[in-house]
Amino acid sequence: MSDRAPGGRPFLGYAEAVVAACLWGSSGVFAVHLFRLGVPPETVALIRPLIGVVILLAGFLLTRPSALRIGARGLIVLGLGGGAAVGVFQIAYQSSIDAAGVPTTVALLYLAPALVAAVSGPLLGEWPTPRRLALVALTLVGVWLTVVGAEDVPARFGASGLGWGALAAAAYATYTLFGRYATPRFGSACTVFYSTAGACAFLALAVPAAPGPLTLPSGPEAWLLLVAFGALTIAGAQFLFFDALGRIEASSASVVTAVEPVVAALLATMLLSQGLSPVGWAGIALVVAGVAGVGITAPTEATSTTTA
């Protein structure tokens, strides 16, 4: 159970969560181009966080080396707990895409806000208000409409895809709750770095055991894309997200990051010729309304909580 309230400047936390979600929304475009260049998913799953953790290490050593100082207990908590959550998510997410496709994976992944809202009360002491629960429901409906409205990319709900997708959602929810617990205690720098490093160690053991080949990129274009992929969606996005979790409640952060499938749909429309039907655009409108509602009502809810 968390005994620490969200930190100061909550609007900065909301902005950080939105930017992180936008960066994560670019993942599909990066992945599709890397796959077309012959880089298999197993390689992307391992090399992407490795690049991210190297960039994080270099950045902190050059700017704030003291930010990475941590005791043995913190190292164990972040390396094992955070590393397991991030590592399981990476494997489950890639496996779900392979088994069920992007639309199904996204639909199942965004069960995570509901999971976070359900358990953040008993685990963190952050009980969502009825209005927050209504906004969670509105956002989830919007995500599913966005997925259903994807043109020429049908969703597939087989047993394997459902299993991996549900595991990805559970891991993503765990990742969010863990970040909300760890960031106020260990700082955003330590939380993101040691959790990502722990995930790399986890993946280094798990990925070679997978049936797919671990093939390194063969050309400079693939390497440049992979470096940009790791820098933006691992180093940049995860730092922003964990820092946001030090400022706002877990359920709020989870709902705000639902802009990720909106960004993914828009980028797919513009760059991959994967458009949206009117149903999909209606879903995007609901997601935007839900996320905006969380941001607008947050000050009122924070005030009422403080005065209660």
Secondary structure, 3 states (H helix, E strand, C coil): CCCCCCCCCHHHHHHHHHHHHHHHHCHHHHHHHHHHCCCCHHHHHHHHHHHHHHHHHHHHHHHCHHHHCCCHHHHHHHHHHHHHHHHHHHHHHHHHHHHHCHHHHHHHHCCHHHHHHHHHHHHHCCCCCHHHHHHHHHHHHHHHHHHHCECCCCCCCCHHHHHHHHHHHHHHHHHHHHHHHHHHHHCHHHHHHHHHHHHHHHHHHHHHHCCCCCCCCCCHHHHHHHHHHHHHHHHHHHHHHHHHHCCCCHHHHHHHCCHHHHHHHHHHHHHCCCCECHHHHHHHHHHHHHHHHHHHHHHHHHHHHHHC
